[in-house]
Amino acid sequence: MSIWLVTGASRGLGHHIALAAASAGHTVLAGVRDTDRPYPALLEAGVRVVRLDVSSPGDVAAVAGLAEREFGRLDVLVNNAGYGLFGALELTGDDEIRSLLEVNVLGLIRATRAVLPMMRRQRSGRIVNIGSVGGFTAVPGSGAYSVSKFAVEAVTEALNVELDGLGVRATVVEPGQFRTDFLDPSSARMTERPLIEDYQATVGTRLRALRAADGRQPGDPAKAAAAVVTIADAADPPVRVQLGRDALDRVEQKLLAVGAEMSRWRSLSESTGF
C-alpha cells in the first residue's frame, strides 16, 4: 500500500486518478479547492478529501505536513491541478498568462517542493505530472496553455536528472483528448479579447473543432487513470508517456518533422563553431 496525494481531484482526470488509486488499494489524499462541496464518489471509495489550492503556499504546506504527521511518508504525488486557456497568443493578456502559470507551473513546482524532503529521506517516491500532448506540440488557439505544459516537460526532465540516485522518479503524462469536462464551457477559459478576422482561419477553426469535440472525445478517463496507477507502480517508469492514439500521432508527426528540419539545416548548424 502506498500513500498518494492527487491535486486537482474534484473533477476530471484527477478525480478518476484518485478513484483508481484507491481501487488499487492505496491510501489517497484528494486535494480540492472547495471542501464545502460533497464528493460522494471519493468518500465512498475511502479517499480522504483535503483542501488544497496549489496557488496557496499555506495550503500546500498544510497538506504536506498532514501526510508527514499521519503517515510518516508520501509515495506518490500526482500533479493534476490546472486548467486550459484558449485563444490567439497575441490576444492573450499578461494577467491571463500570469494566472495560468501560477496554477499550471508554479503550483506544480510548489507541491513538488513540499513533498520532496519526505521522498528524499525515504529514498523512494514517484512524481507524476499531468501534462498534455499540447506540452510537446502546439496547435492554434492553445498557445498560452502550451507554454504552461511545455514548462511541465522541462520540470519533469530537470527533476529526473537532479534526483538521480535518490530513488525518486518523475514522469510527465501527455494525454490527448479524454471525455472529461475539460472542454466544457464551465471549465475551459477563453481569452478576454475576442478573436480578430486575421486569426479565424487558424485559431478560429481550431476553437470550433474543440467546441464540437466536447463530449465526443475518444479517450476514456477511467482507462487513463488506470494507466497512471500503472506508471506510478512501475519499477522503471518512463520520463514521458503519451495517452491516447491521438497523442501518439501528434508526437510522432512532430518527431518526424523535427528530424527532417534538422537534416535540412544541419550544414548551417555545424558551420557556427570556431
C-alpha positions in Angstrom: 0.0 0.0 0.0 1.3 3.4 -0.9 0.3 6.9 0.2 -0.9 9.1 -2.6 -1.6 12.8 -3.0 -3.6 13.9 -6.1 -4.0 17.6 -6.7 -7.0 18.9 -8.6 -9.1 15.9 -7.7 -12.5 17.5 -7.6 -13.4 16.5 -11.1 -12.0 15.4 -14.5 -8.9 13.3 -14.8 -7.7 14.0 -11.2 -11.0 12.7 -9.8 -10.6 9.5 -11.8 -7.0 9.0 -10.8 -7.9 9.3 -7.1 -10.6 6.7 -7.5 -8.3 4.4 -9.5 -5.5 4.6 -6.9 -8.0 3.9 -4.1 -9.4 1.0 -6.0 -5.9 -0.4 -6.3 -5.6 -0.4 -2.5 -3.6 2.8 -2.0 -4.3 5.4 0.6 -5.3 8.6 -1.2 -5.4 12.2 -0.2 -7.5 14.1 -2.8 -6.7 17.8 -3.0 -9.7 20.0 -3.9 -10.1 23.8 -3.7 -13.7 23.7 -2.3 -14.2 21.3 0.6 -17.7 22.6 1.2 -18.9 20.6 -1.8 -19.9 16.9 -1.4 -17.7 14.3 -3.1 -19.7 11.2 -2.7 -17.7 9.0 -5.1 -14.4 9.9 -3.4 -15.8 9.4 0.1 -17.4 6.1 -0.9 -14.1 4.9 -2.2 -12.3 5.7 1.0 -10.5 8.7 -0.4 -9.7 11.5 2.1 -10.7 14.9 0.7 -8.4 17.7 1.8 -8.4 21.4 1.0 -5.6 22.2 -1.5 -5.3 25.2 -3.7 -1.9 24.8 -5.3 -1.7 28.6 -5.7 -1.7 28.9 -1.9 1.6 28.2 -0.2 -0.2 27.7 3.0 -2.5 25.1 1.6 0.4 23.2 0.1 2.5 23.2 3.3 -0.5 22.1 5.3 -1.3 19.1 3.2 2.4 18.0 3.1 2.5 18.4 6.8 -0.6 16.3 7.2 0.9 13.5 5.2 4.1 13.5 7.2 2.3 13.6 10.6 -0.3 10.9 9.9 1.6 8.6 7.6 5.3 9.5 8.0 5.7 9.3 4.3 4.4 10.1 0.8 5.0 7.7 -2.0 3.2 9.2 -5.0 2.4 12.8 -5.9 0.1 13.3 -8.9 0.3 17.0 -10.0 -3.0 17.2 -11.8 -4.3 20.7 -10.8 -4.5 23.0 -13.8 -6.8 24.5 -16.4 -6.9 25.3 -20.1 -6.8 28.8 -21.7 -7.8 29.1 -25.3 -7.4 31.9 -27.9 -4.7 33.6 -30.0 -1.5 34.2 -28.2 -1.3 37.7 -29.5 -4.7 38.4 -27.9 -3.9 36.9 -24.5 -3.3 39.4 -21.8 -0.4 39.4 -19.3 -2.7 38.8 -16.3 -4.3 35.8 -18.1 -0.9 34.2 -18.7 0.3 35.1 -15.2 -2.7 33.4 -13.6 -2.4 30.3 -15.9 1.3 29.9 -15.0 0.6 30.4 -11.3 -1.5 27.3 -11.3 -0.2 25.1 -14.1 3.5 25.6 -13.4 4.2 27.4 -10.1 1.5 25.4 -8.3 3.0 22.1 -9.6 6.5 23.2 -8.6 5.2 24.3 -5.2 3.6 20.9 -4.5 6.6 19.1 -5.6 9.0 21.1 -3.4 6.7 20.4 -0.4 6.9 16.6 -0.7 10.5 16.1 -1.9 12.1 16.3 1.5 10.0 13.3 2.6 10.7 11.4 -0.6 14.4 12.1 -0.4 14.6 10.9 3.2 12.8 7.6 2.4 14.9 7.3 -0.8 11.8 6.5 -2.8 8.9 8.2 -4.5 7.1 8.9 -7.7 6.0 12.3 -9.1 3.5 12.1 -11.9 3.0 15.4 -13.7 -0.2 15.6 -15.8 0.9 17.5 -18.8 -0.6 17.4 -22.2 0.2 16.4 -25.8 -0.1 20.2 -26.1 3.1 20.3 -23.9 5.0 18.6 -26.7 3.5 20.0 -29.8 1.5 23.3 -30.1 -1.6 23.9 -32.1 -3.5 27.1 -33.0 -5.6 28.5 -30.2 -3.7 26.8 -27.3 -0.5 28.9 -27.3 -0.7 30.0 -23.7 -1.8 26.6 -22.5 1.1 25.0 -24.4 3.5 27.5 -22.8 2.5 26.2 -19.4 2.6 22.5 -20.4 5.9 22.8 -22.2 7.2 24.1 -18.9 5.9 20.9 -17.2 8.0 18.9 -19.6 11.1 20.8 -18.5 10.3 20.5 -14.8 10.0 16.7 -15.2 13.2 16.3 -17.1 15.1 18.5 -14.6 13.7 16.6 -11.6 14.9 13.3 -13.1 18.5 14.4 -13.5 18.7 16.3 -10.2 17.2 13.4 -8.2 19.4 10.8 -9.9 20.4 8.1 -7.4 18.0 9.2 -4.7 15.2 6.7 -5.6 12.7 9.4 -6.7 11.5 9.4 -10.3 9.3 11.8 -12.2 7.1 11.2 -15.2 5.1 13.6 -17.4 1.9 12.2 -18.8 0.8 13.6 -22.2 -2.9 13.0 -22.6 -4.7 13.6 -25.8 -8.4 14.2 -25.8 -10.3 12.5 -23.0 -14.0 12.7 -22.2 -13.9 14.9 -19.2 -15.3 18.4 -18.7 -12.0 20.0 -19.8 -13.6 21.5 -22.9 -16.9 22.2 -21.2 -17.8 25.9 -21.1 -17.9 25.6 -17.3 -14.2 24.6 -17.3 -12.5 25.9 -20.4 -11.4 29.5 -20.3 -11.3 31.8 -23.3 -9.1 34.8 -23.6 -10.9 38.0 -22.8 -10.1 39.8 -26.1 -12.3 38.5 -28.9 -10.8 36.8 -31.9 -10.0 39.0 -34.9 -10.5 38.2 -38.5 -6.8 37.5 -39.2 -7.0 34.5 -36.9 -10.2 33.0 -38.0 -8.7 30.5 -40.4 -6.2 29.2 -37.9 -7.3 29.8 -34.3 -10.9 30.1 -35.1 -11.0 26.8 -37.0 -9.3 25.1 -34.1 -11.6 26.5 -31.5 -14.6 25.5 -33.4 -13.2 22.0 -33.6 -12.7 21.9 -29.9 -16.2 23.0 -29.1 -17.5 20.3 -31.4 -15.3 17.7 -29.7 -16.8 18.4 -26.2 -18.5 15.2 -25.0 -17.2 13.3 -28.0 -13.5 12.9 -27.1 -12.1 9.5 -27.9 -10.3 8.8 -24.7 -11.8 7.0 -21.7 -10.7 8.9 -18.5 -11.1 5.8 -16.3 -8.6 3.9 -18.5 -6.3 6.9 -18.4 -6.5 6.9 -14.6 -5.7 3.2 -14.6 -2.7 3.9 -16.8 -1.4 6.5 -14.3 -1.6 3.9 -11.5 0.4 1.5 -13.6 3.0 4.2 -14.3 3.3 5.1 -10.6 3.7 1.5 -9.6 6.3 0.7 -12.3 9.8 -0.1 -11.1 11.3 1.8 -14.0 8.8 4.4 -15.0 9.1 6.4 -18.2 10.2 10.1 -18.3 7.2 10.8 -20.5 4.3 8.8 -21.8 1.5 9.6 -24.2 -2.1 8.6 -23.5 -4.4 8.1 -26.5 -3.8 7.3 -30.1 -4.3 11.0 -31.0 -1.5 11.9 -28.7 0.8 9.3 -30.2 0.0 10.5 -33.7 0.8 14.2 -32.8 4.0 13.3 -31.1 5.2 11.0 -33.9 4.4 13.7 -36.5 6.4 16.3 -34.6 9.4 14.0 -34.1 9.5 13.3 -37.9 9.2 17.0 -38.7 12.0 17.9 -36.3 14.2 15.3 -37.7 13.6 16.4 -41.2 14.2 20.0 -40.3 17.4 19.2 -38.5 18.7 17.4 -41.6 17.8 20.2 -43.9 19.6 22.8 -41.8 22.4 20.7 -40.5 25.2 22.3 -42.5 24.3 25.7 -41.2 24.1 24.4 -37.6 27.6 22.8 -38.0 29.1 25.9 -39.5 29.0 28.1 -36.4 32.0 26.8 -34.5 35.4 28.5 -34.3 
